[in-house]
Amino acid sequence: MKRPFSIFQSIYIKIPLLFIFILLIAFQFIAVFFVDQLETQTANNYKENMNTQVDLLVNNMRPILSEADLSNDERYSRMNQVLDSFQQSNAVYQVINPQSYVIATNETNVANAIGRRVNNNEINQVFLNQRSYVAEVYNPISGIQQYTVIQPIISQESNQLLGVIHAVADMTQIYEQTGDVMGVFIQSAVFSILLTFIVSIVLSQGLTRPIENIRQQAIRISEGNYDYPATVYGQDELGELAMTINDVAIKVKEAQELTESERQRLDGVLRHMTDGVLATDRRGNIILVNNRALSLLNVSHQKAIGMSILSLLDITDQVSLETLLSNDQEVLMNRHDGKIQTILKAEFSLIRRDTGFVTGLVCVLTDVTEQEKTEQERRDFVSNVSHELRTPLTSIKSYSEALSDGAWEDPDIAPQFIDVIQSETNRMIRMIGNLLDLSKLDGGQIKPEMELLDYKRVMTHILDRFEFMLKSGKSTKGFVIKREFTTSDIYIEMDQDRMTQVIDNIINNAIKYSPDGGEIFVSIQESHDKVTTIVRDQGLGIPQKDLPHLFERFYRVDKARSRDQGGTGLGLAISKEVIELHGGKIWAESRENSGSSFIFELPYENFEIIDEGWDD
């Protein structure tokens, strides 16, 4: 939060105030020292001057008072002449005889002063001690500061006290002069302060302008604006600071651009990753999640951010946060979204600083549903193959042991046992052949030998073969095969052997599971880009729950019945692989007790009719 601004917080004002403060302190010391010295020196000079004048006056008065032949008038006249020379002085001089009477003075009102008896303790002390008295005292009556000098007049011949000189000087003018000097000093101080303030304001601009410029640049840097560098006003320290700030701005801009580039690159990587990525803080709360993770978890970004990763992944019962923060972990999760089951693998890694301090977690989510499904199919495949091979091998072993035990000698039983052994052997051979075909199809080892063929002729040839087999007496069920073909000529790019194998598997299944005397309906329909073949029987039908699994390997609707009829559970799986190899698709439609329909589509282009003949 921005603090309220005060003018006294500005360096623009602080610098002048600092100068004024320093100047005031300087004037304080100067005034105390200078004025005191001036006053003392002036007063001392004045006092010395007074002392000198008094000494001079004593020297002049001594011969006048010592000469005994002078009359009083003549003595008085000569003393007045001496005092007249001190008339310009602001001091009052009195000549007092030993009887304490004023006998001469320079006062204005001489008549009142002459002959007046002086009753003064200081004068009396001088008469007694015959030593000078000097004092500066304040006269409360007149309210002035006075300097008093009382000096005895002693005869040089007889060492007799002739009188005293009493001089009183008014010091007010001296102190007033000192006050005037102080006034001039104060005026000059005020003028100096004003001048200093103005000059310091001007000088402070030279400091504050670069500083304010640098401050504005710092504000722009904090706001992410690097296009207006600070102005360099000189080559002093502030100029170097401005250049440094500009260099910092350039480096911050480059670092921010690099960081932004890295962030965008990281965002791009996270956004297009096929795996989900989540990152947490040390408390396990989500701070980053990519789109793939949101899709896998079926959650919104707003809801995920800040949520506990254990709650988001619903693995609270499987693992604790302390366990995740102690070491790298891997957790499998089963998630159900309606009828769809998804298996996710969560791989947790720790985020550490250089000091080893753990600051959070990174979780990579991988959809392993297909992998787990493939792994389960592999296990089921191995189990089914083992089971399917074990059944005929057990039969062969049992009948072989019976023959070995002597059943071969029985002309009625031996042929039956041998027929069973041959049947089971052929069944294993077919199964192994189908497994090899599936293995080759899975590994891409079977490359269809594509050729342009008349599809209706191929289908007619196959159906004629089945009708011949049914009429030849090999079947006693009395099946009828009905055909409904389009009138157009259909030419398709296909591998004849593989497509024959597909059609044989589908029609064989229709014959196996149709009732005696039933009809098998075969239809060929065309559109502008595909050919649809439908094989429909009148059997028991297939339950709806089994339809999605019909084309899985080893899957049987009725396992016991299929095994009795010699089925391996691989025919439809092979048919699906071959149809998809040709770019088509196959599916089944059925209702229980209403027969089944197997439909497959092949890509088709309406070429011109090409008669290539037919080789039986």
C-alpha positions in Angstrom: 0.0 0.0 0.0 1.3 3.4 -1.0 2.1 5.6 2.1 0.7 9.2 2.3 3.2 11.7 0.9 4.5 14.6 3.0 6.5 17.5 1.6 9.0 17.1 4.4 9.7 13.5 3.3 11.0 14.8 -0.1 14.7 14.9 -0.5 14.0 18.1 -2.6 13.1 19.8 0.7 15.4 17.8 3.0 18.6 19.0 1.3 17.8 22.7 1.8 16.6 22.1 5.3 19.8 20.3 6.0 21.9 23.2 4.7 19.8 25.6 6.7 20.2 23.5 9.8 23.9 23.4 9.4 24.0 27.1 8.7 22.0 27.8 11.9 24.3 25.7 13.9 27.2 27.6 12.4 25.6 30.9 13.1 24.8 29.8 16.6 28.4 29.1 17.4 29.6 32.2 15.5 27.1 34.4 17.3 28.0 33.1 20.7 31.7 33.4 20.2 31.9 36.5 18.0 29.3 38.7 19.8 30.7 37.7 23.2 34.2 38.4 22.1 33.1 41.7 20.5 31.2 42.8 23.5 34.0 41.8 25.9 36.7 43.4 23.7 34.7 46.7 23.3 34.0 46.9 27.0 37.6 46.2 27.9 38.9 48.8 25.5 36.4 51.3 26.8 37.5 50.5 30.4 41.2 50.7 29.6 40.5 54.1 27.9 38.7 55.2 31.0 41.5 54.0 33.3 44.0 55.9 31.1 41.9 59.1 31.2 41.6 58.8 35.0 45.4 58.3 35.3 45.9 61.3 33.1 43.5 63.3 35.1 45.2 62.3 38.3 48.6 63.3 36.9 47.2 66.7 35.9 45.4 67.3 39.1 48.3 66.3 41.4 50.5 69.5 40.8 47.4 71.7 41.1 46.4 70.3 44.4 50.1 70.0 45.7 50.9 73.7 45.0 50.1 75.5 48.3 50.7 79.1 46.9 47.6 79.0 44.6 44.5 80.7 45.7 41.3 78.8 45.7 39.9 80.6 42.7 43.1 80.1 40.7 43.2 76.4 41.7 39.6 76.0 40.8 40.1 77.7 37.5 43.1 75.5 36.6 41.2 72.3 37.6 38.3 73.4 35.4 40.6 73.9 32.5 41.9 70.4 32.9 38.4 69.0 33.2 37.3 70.9 30.1 39.6 68.7 28.0 37.5 65.7 29.1 34.2 67.4 28.2 33.6 65.3 25.1 33.7 62.1 27.1 30.4 60.5 28.2 31.9 60.1 31.7 31.4 62.3 34.7 34.5 63.2 36.6 34.6 64.6 40.1 37.5 65.8 42.1 36.9 65.2 45.8 39.0 66.5 48.6 39.9 64.5 51.7 36.9 66.0 53.5 34.6 64.2 50.9 33.6 67.5 49.2 33.4 67.9 45.5 35.8 70.6 44.5 35.7 70.2 40.7 33.6 68.3 38.1 32.7 68.3 34.5 29.0 67.8 35.1 26.6 70.1 33.3 25.1 71.5 36.5 28.3 72.5 38.2 26.8 74.9 40.7 24.8 72.2 42.3 27.7 69.8 42.3 30.5 72.0 43.6 30.7 71.9 47.4 28.4 68.9 47.8 29.5 66.3 50.3 29.7 62.8 48.9 28.7 60.0 51.1 29.9 57.0 49.2 31.3 53.8 50.8 33.6 53.1 47.8 35.0 56.6 48.0 35.5 56.3 51.8 37.3 53.0 51.3 39.6 54.6 48.8 40.4 57.4 51.3 41.1 54.9 53.9 43.1 52.4 51.8 44.5 54.9 49.4 44.1 52.3 46.6 42.2 52.5 43.4 38.7 51.1 43.1 37.3 49.8 39.8 33.8 48.3 39.3 31.1 47.8 36.7 27.7 47.9 38.3 24.1 48.2 37.3 22.3 51.3 38.6 18.7 50.3 39.3 17.6 53.9 39.7 18.8 55.0 36.3 18.5 51.6 34.8 21.9 51.9 33.1 25.1 49.9 33.3 27.9 52.1 34.8 31.7 51.7 35.0 33.1 53.4 38.1 36.8 54.3 38.7 37.9 55.9 42.0 41.6 56.7 42.1 43.4 58.5 44.9 45.6 61.6 44.2 48.8 61.3 46.3 51.5 63.8 46.5 54.8 62.6 45.1 56.9 64.7 47.5 55.1 64.1 50.8 53.1 61.0 49.9 50.1 62.9 51.2 46.5 62.1 50.1 45.4 65.2 48.2 42.0 63.8 47.1 40.4 61.3 44.8 39.1 61.3 41.2 35.7 59.8 41.0 34.8 58.8 37.4 31.5 57.3 36.4 31.0 56.2 32.7 27.7 55.1 31.1 28.3 51.7 29.4 24.9 51.7 27.8 26.1 53.1 24.5 28.8 50.4 24.4 26.3 47.6 24.8 23.9 49.3 22.4 26.7 49.2 19.8 27.1 45.6 20.5 23.3 45.1 20.1 23.5 46.9 16.8 26.3 44.6 15.7 24.2 41.7 16.8 21.2 43.1 14.8 23.4 43.4 11.7 24.7 39.9 12.3 21.1 38.6 12.6 20.1 40.4 9.4 23.1 39.0 7.6 22.3 35.5 9.0 18.7 35.8 7.8 19.8 36.9 4.4 22.4 34.1 4.3 19.7 31.6 5.3 17.4 32.8 2.5 20.2 32.8 0.0 21.3 29.4 1.2 17.8 28.1 0.9 17.5 29.4 -2.7 21.0 28.1 -3.7 20.3 24.7 -2.0 17.0 24.4 -3.8 18.8 25.0 -7.1 21.6 22.6 -6.1 19.2 20.0 -4.8 17.5 19.9 -8.2 20.8 18.7 -9.6 20.6 15.8 -7.1 16.8 15.2 -6.9 16.2 15.3 -10.7 18.5 12.3 -11.4 17.2 10.5 -8.3 13.6 11.1 -9.4 14.5 10.0 -12.9 16.0 6.8 -11.5 13.0 6.3 -9.2 10.6 6.6 -12.2 12.8 4.1 -14.1 12.6 1.7 -11.2 8.8 2.1 -11.2 8.7 1.3 -14.9 10.8 -1.7 -14.4 8.5 -3.0 -11.6 5.6 -2.5 -14.0 7.3 -4.4 -16.8 8.0 -1.3 -19.0 11.6 -1.4 -20.2 11.4 0.9 -23.3 12.1 4.3 -21.5 15.6 4.3 -20.0 16.7 6.7 -17.3 18.4 9.9 -18.5 22.1 10.2 -17.6 22.7 13.8 -16.5 26.5 13.4 -15.9 29.4 11.2 -15.2 29.2 11.4 -11.5 28.0 8.7 -9.1 24.3 9.4 -10.0 25.1 9.2 -13.6 26.8 5.8 -13.1 23.8 4.8 -11.0 21.4 5.7 -13.9 23.5 3.7 -16.3 23.5 0.8 -13.9 19.7 1.0 -13.6 19.5 1.0 -17.4 21.7 -2.1 -17.6 19.6 -3.7 -15.0 16.5 -2.9 -17.0 18.0 -4.5 -20.1 19.0 -7.6 -18.2 15.7 -7.9 -16.4 13.9 -7.6 -19.8 16.1 -10.3 -21.3 15.6 -12.5 -18.2 11.9 -12.0 -18.3 11.7 -12.7 -22.1 13.8 -15.8 -21.5 11.5 -16.8 -18.6 8.4 -16.1 -20.6 9.8 -18.1 -23.5 10.6 -21.0 -21.2 7.2 -20.7 -19.6 5.5 -20.8 -23.0 7.6 -23.7 -24.1 6.8 -25.5 -20.9 3.1 -24.7 -21.3 3.2 -25.9 -24.9 4.9 -29.2 -23.8 2.4 -29.7 -21.0 -0.5 -28.8 -23.2 0.4 -31.3 -25.9 1.6 -34.1 -23.6 -0.3 -37.3 -24.0 0.2 -37.8 -20.2 -1.4 -35.8 -17.5 0.9 -33.7 -15.3 0.1 -32.3 -11.9 2.3 -30.3 -9.6 1.7 -29.5 -5.9 3.2 -27.5 -3.1 4.7 -29.0 0.0 1.2 -29.4 1.6 0.0 -31.5 -1.4 -2.3 -28.8 -2.9 -2.5 -28.6 -6.7 -0.7 -25.6 -8.1 -0.4 -26.7 -11.8 -2.4 -29.1 -14.0 -2.4 -29.6 -17.7 -5.3 -30.2 -20.0 -4.6 -33.9 -20.4 -4.8 -34.4 -16.6 -8.1 -32.5 -16.5 -9.5 -34.7 -19.2 -8.3 -37.9 -17.5 -9.8 -36.8 -14.2 -12.9 -35.2 -15.7 -12.5 -32.1 -13.6 -12.4 -28.3 -14.3 -9.2 -26.2 -13.9 -10.9 -24.0 -11.3 -11.9 -26.9 -9.2 -8.5 -28.7 -9.4 -6.3 -25.7 -8.4 -5.8 -25.6 -4.7 -7.4 -29.1 -4.2 -5.5 -31.8 -2.3 -3.9 -34.2 -4.8 -5.0 -37.2 -2.6 -8.6 -36.1 -2.8 -8.4 -35.2 -6.5 -7.0 -38.6 -7.4 -9.1 -40.4 -4.7 -6.2 -42.3 -3.4 -6.5 -41.4 0.3 -7.0 -45.0 1.2 -4.0 -46.2 -0.9 -1.2 -43.8 0.2 -0.6 -40.9 2.5 1.0 -37.5 1.8 3.9 -38.3 4.2 4.7 -41.5 2.1 4.6 -39.5 -1.1 7.0 -36.9 0.3 9.4 -39.5 1.6 10.2 -41.2 -1.7 9.1 -41.6 -5.4 5.9 -43.7 -5.6 3.8 -45.3 -8.3 0.0 -45.9 -7.8 -2.6 -47.6 -10.0 -6.1 -46.2 -9.9 -9.3 -47.7 -11.2 -11.8 -45.0 -12.2 -15.4 -45.5 -13.3 -17.2 -42.9 -15.5 -20.6 -44.4 -16.0 -20.1 -47.8 -17.8 -16.5 -46.9 -18.8 -13.7 -48.1 -16.6 -10.3 -46.4 -16.9 -7.1 -47.5 -15.3 -4.6 -44.7 -14.6 -1.0 -45.0 -13.4 0.2 -42.1 -11.2 4.0 -41.7 -10.9 5.0 -39.3 -8.2 8.4 -37.6 -8.1 9.7 -35.1 -5.5 10.6 -31.5 -6.3 13.8 -30.6 -4.4 15.9 -27.5 -4.0 19.7 -27.6 -4.3 19.8 -27.9 -0.5 17.6 -31.1 -0.7 14.6 -29.4 0.8 11.4 -30.9 -0.6 9.1 -28.2 -2.0 6.4 -30.3 -3.6 5.4 -33.1 -5.9 5.1 -33.8 -9.6 2.6 -36.4 -10.6 2.5 -37.9 -14.2 -0.8 -39.6 -15.0 -0.8 -42.3 -17.8 -3.9 -44.0 -19.1 -2.8 -47.7 -19.0 -6.3 -49.0 -19.7 -5.3 -50.4 -23.1 -2.0 -51.7 -21.7 -3.7 -53.5 -18.9 -6.3 -54.8 -21.3 -3.6 -56.0 -23.6 -1.8 -57.6 -20.7 -5.0 -59.3 -19.6 -5.7 -60.5 -23.1 -2.3 -61.9 -23.3 -2.8 -63.8 -20.0 -6.3 -64.9 -21.2 -4.8 -65.9 -24.6 -2.1 -68.0 -23.0 -4.7 -69.6 -20.7 -7.1 -70.3 -23.6 -4.4 -71.7 -25.8 -3.2 -73.9 -22.9 -6.8 -75.0 -22.3 -7.6 -75.6 -26.0 -4.5 -77.6 -26.6 -4.9 -79.5 -23.3 -8.4 -80.8 -24.3 -7.5 -82.5 -27.6 -4.2 -83.7 -26.2 -6.0 -85.3 -23.3 -8.4 -87.0 -25.7 -5.5 -88.2 -27.9 -3.6 -89.4 -24.8 -6.6 -91.3 -23.4 -7.5 -93.0 -26.6 -3.9 -93.8 -27.4 -3.5 -95.4 -24.0 -6.7 -97.4 -24.5 -5.4 -98.6 -27.9 -2.0 -99.4 -26.3 -3.8 -101.4 -23.6 -5.3 -103.7 -26.2 -8.3 -101.8 -27.7 -6.6 -101.9 -31.1 -7.4 -105.6 -31.3 -11.2 -104.9 -31.1 -12.4 -104.3 -34.7 -15.4 -102.3 -33.5 -13.7 -100.0 -31.0 -10.3 -99.4 -32.6 -11.6 -97.5 -35.8 -13.6 -95.2 -33.6 -10.7 -94.5 -31.3 -8.5 -93.8 -34.4 -11.1 -91.4 -35.8 -11.2 -89.5 -32.6 -7.4 -89.2 -32.5 -7.4 -88.0 -36.1 -10.2 -85.5 -35.4 -8.5 -84.1 -32.4 -5.2 -83.9 -34.3 -6.8 -82.1 -37.2 -8.4 -79.8 -34.6 -5.0 -78.9 -33.1 -3.5 -78.4 -36.6 -6.3 -76.0 -37.5 -5.9 -74.2 -34.2 -2.1 -73.9 -34.6 -2.6 -72.7 -38.2 -5.1 -70.1 -37.0 -2.7 -69.0 -34.2 0.1 -68.6 -36.8 -2.2 -66.6 -39.0 -3.1 -64.3 -36.1 0.5 -63.9 -35.1 1.5 -63.0 -38.7 -1.4 -60.5 -38.9 -0.5 -58.9 -35.6 3.2 -58.7 -36.6 2.3 -57.3 -40.1 4.0 -60.3 -41.7 1.0 -61.0 -43.9 0.9 -58.6 -46.8 -2.3 -59.0 -48.9 -1.8 -59.8 -52.5 -4.3 -57.3 -53.8 -5.8 -57.7 -57.3 -8.9 -56.3 -58.9 -11.5 -59.1 -58.9 -15.2 -59.4 -59.7 -16.5 -59.7 -56.1 -19.9 -61.2 -57.1 -18.1 -64.0 -59.0 -15.9 -64.7 -56.1 -18.9 -64.9 -53.8 -20.9 -67.0 -56.3 -18.0 -69.4 -56.5 -17.8 -69.9 -52.7 -21.5 -70.3 -52.3 -21.7 -72.8 -55.2 -19.0 -74.8 -53.4 -21.0 -74.8 -50.2 -24.2 -75.9 -52.0 -22.3 -78.7 -53.7 -21.1 -79.9 -50.3 -24.6 -79.7 -48.9 -26.1 -81.6 -51.8 -23.3 -84.2 -52.0 -24.6 -85.9 -48.9 -21.9 -84.7 -46.5 -24.6 -82.8 -44.6 -28.0 -84.1 -43.6 -29.5 -80.9 -42.3 -31.1 -79.8 -45.6 -29.8 -76.2 -45.6 -30.9 -73.8 -48.3 -28.6 -70.9 -49.3 -30.5 -67.9 -50.8 -28.7 -65.1 -52.6 -29.6 -61.5 -53.2 -26.9 -59.7 -55.2 -26.9 -56.3 -56.7 -27.3 -56.1 -60.4 -24.2 -54.0 -60.9 -20.8 -55.4 -61.5 -18.6 -55.1 -58.4 -14.9 -55.0 -58.8 -12.8 -54.8 -55.6 -9.1 -54.7 -54.8 -8.6 -57.7 -52.5 -6.6 -60.8 -51.6 -8.8 -63.6 -52.9 -7.4 -66.3 -50.6 -7.8 -64.2 -47.5 -11.3 -63.0 -48.4 -12.3 -66.6 -49.2 -11.1 -67.6 -45.7 -13.3 -64.9 -44.2 -16.4 -65.9 -46.1 -15.8 -69.6 -45.4 -15.6 -68.8 -41.6 -18.8 -66.8 -41.6 -20.8 -69.3 -43.7 -19.5 -72.2 -41.7 -20.7 -70.6 -38.5 -24.1 -70.0 -40.1 -24.3 -73.7 -41.0 -23.1 -74.8 -37.6 -25.6 -72.8 -35.6 -28.6 -73.0 -37.9 -31.4 -75.6 -37.3 -32.1 -78.4 -39.7 -33.7 -77.2 -42.9 -32.9 -73.7 -42.2 -32.2 -70.9 -44.7 -28.9 -69.0 -45.0 -29.4 -65.7 -46.7 -26.5 -64.0 -48.4 -26.9 -60.4 -49.7 -24.5 -58.1 -51.5 -25.3 -54.4 -51.6 -23.5 -51.5 -53.0 -23.2 -47.7 -52.4 -21.0 -45.1 -54.0 -17.9 -46.0 -51.9 -18.5 -49.4 -50.2 -19.8 -52.9 -50.7 -21.8 -54.4 -47.9 -22.1 -58.2 -47.5 -24.7 -59.7 -45.2 -24.9 -63.4 -44.1 -28.0 -64.1 -42.0 -29.0 -67.4 -40.5 -32.1 -68.7 -38.6 -30.2 -70.1 -35.6 -30.8 -69.5 -31.9 -29.3 -66.0 -32.0 -26.7 -64.4 -29.8 -27.4 -62.7 -26.5 -26.8 -58.9 -26.5 -24.2 -59.1 -23.8 -22.0 -61.3 -26.0 -22.2 -59.3 -29.3 -19.3 -56.9 -28.4 -17.0 -59.8 -27.7 -17.8 -62.0 -30.7 -14.6 -61.1 -32.5 -12.3 -61.6 -29.6 -9.9 -64.5 -29.7 -11.1 -67.7 -28.1 -14.5 -66.1 -27.3 -17.5 -68.5 -27.5 -21.1 -67.8 -26.8 -21.7 -71.4 -25.9 -18.3 -72.9 -25.1 -19.5 -76.5 -24.7 -21.5 -76.5 -27.9 -18.7 -74.8 -29.9 -16.1 -77.3 -28.7 -18.4 -80.2 -29.6 -18.6 -78.8 -33.1 -14.9 -78.4 -33.5 -14.7 -74.6 -33.1 -11.5 -72.9 -31.9 -12.8 -69.5 -31.2 -10.3 -67.9 -33.6 -12.3 -67.8 -36.9 -14.1 -64.6 -36.3 -11.0 -63.0 -34.9 -9.1 -63.9 -38.0 -12.0 -62.6 -40.2 -11.9 -59.3 -38.3 -8.2 -58.9 -38.9 -8.4 -59.7 -42.6 -11.4 -57.3 -43.2 -9.6 -54.5 -41.4 -6.4 -55.3 -43.5 -8.6 -54.6 -46.5 -9.7 -51.2 -45.0 -13.2 -52.5 -44.1 -15.1 -53.4 -40.9 -17.2 -56.2 -39.7 -19.9 -56.6 -37.0 -22.8 -58.8 -36.0 -26.5 -58.1 -35.3 -28.7 -60.6 -33.5 -31.6 -61.3 -31.2 -32.0 -64.4 -29.2 -34.2 -67.1 -31.0 -34.4 -64.9 -34.1 -31.2 -65.7 -35.9 -28.0 -63.8 -36.4 -26.6 -61.5 -39.1 -22.9 -61.0 -39.8 -22.2 -57.9 -41.9 -18.9 -56.7 -43.3 -18.1 -53.7 -45.5 -15.3 -53.3 -48.0 -14.2 -50.1 -49.7 -15.3 -49.8 -53.3 -14.8 -47.6 -56.3 -17.1 -47.7 -59.3 -14.5 -48.6 -62.0 -15.5 -49.3 -65.6 -16.6 -52.9 -66.1 -13.5 -55.0 -66.8 -14.0 -58.6 -67.8 -11.0 -60.5 -66.7 -12.5 -64.0 -67.0 -12.6 -66.4 -64.2 -10.3 -69.2 -63.3 -11.9 -72.0 -61.4 
